[in-house]
Amino acid sequence: MRISHSPLPKPLKITGIKVENASTKTFILGGKLEAQPGQFVMAWLPGHEDKPFSLAAADPICLTIADVGPLSHALHQLHIGDSVWVRGPLGKAYSLPAKSSAKQHTLLIGGGYGVAPLLFLARQALALDYQVSMIIGAKKEADLLLVNDLKTIGVTVWLTTEDGSTGIRGLVTDAIPPLLAESATRPTVVCTCGPTGMLRAVAAVCMAEAIPVQVSWEAHMRCGIGLCGSCEVGQGWLTCLDGPVFPFDPVTVAPNTAIF
C-alpha cells in the first residue's frame, strides 16, 4: 500500500519486528511513503496520544523506536499482524549538496536512536554515488544502534562510547577532529541527528570549521502540522514545519534571518 499525505492516520499492519538492542526495536510496516530522509510520521494507537517518529526507511515504512514513553512502550508490546496508525510524511528533509565532478564526502553523526533516519539518508547518498562516513555515539557499547546495517551497505563507521567500552572513549565531537585533519575524509556537508546537546555541539564545531551542517532537531510535537505551537524552538521556529531538519542551530537563529 502506497500512503499519500493525509490529515488522518491510516492503519498499517506490522509485517516484521527487529530487536536492535535491549530498549529499541525496528517495526516494519505494510506500506510505503513518498518520503525523504529526515521527514517523520505521527504514529498512534487507540488510547494513546500520537507521537512523531523519524523514518528509518520509506519503502517499506520502517520505524526504529526506543521504549521511552507510554506510546513507545505500547508499541513494544505489539506483534506481527497488529496495526499501527500512521500519518505523514511530515516536515523538512535533509538536502544533499549539488554534485561536483569530484566524489563528495557526506559525514553523518548520530547519537542514540537518532541513528535511524541517518541510515535512510546513507542509503540515498550511496545510491547517488556520494562517499559516506558516519560517527555513531552512545553511552555504552550495548546502546549502539544499526552499526552492522551501516557497515553492510558500505558506510565507513567510527564509534564513540562515553564509558569507553568500544571505539573512542568520549562524545561524537571527539571523533570529528581526525576526520577534518585529512583532506580525504574532510566532509562537504555534515548531517546529524540525536539529543539536543549533541546537535548544538556538532553545529558549533561545523560553524568553526566553515562546514555546512544540517541538524534534525528534537521537540515535543502534538499536531505535526504547525497548528498547536507545542514544538516551537528558539525565537519562533516551529520544528514540525520549519524543520525538523535545519541548516543551523535554531535556538540561536531568529526566524526572520534570511537562511532558506
DARACOR-V541937 format. One record per run of one state. SS is the DSSP state (alpha for helix, beta for strand, coil for the rest). FROM is the first residue (numbers start at 1). TO is the last residue. If there is no record, write none. Layout:
BEGIN
((SS,FROM,TO) (SS,FROM,TO))
END
This chain:
BEGIN
((coil,1,1) (beta,2,3) (coil,4,9) (beta,10,21) (coil,22,23) (beta,24,29) (coil,30,31) (beta,32,33) (coil,34,39) (beta,40,44) (coil,45,50) (beta,51,54) (coil,55,56) (beta,57,59) (coil,60,60) (beta,61,66) (coil,67,69) (alpha,70,76) (coil,77,82) (beta,83,90) (coil,91,91) (beta,92,92) (coil,93,104) (beta,105,111) (alpha,112,127) (coil,128,130) (beta,131,138) (coil,139,140) (alpha,141,143) (coil,144,146) (alpha,147,152) (coil,153,155) (beta,156,161) (coil,162,167) (beta,168,169) (coil,170,171) (alpha,172,181) (coil,182,188) (beta,189,193) (coil,194,195) (alpha,196,209) (coil,210,212) (beta,213,216) (coil,217,231) (beta,232,233) (coil,234,236) (beta,237,238) (alpha,239,242) (coil,243,243) (beta,244,246) (coil,247,260))
END
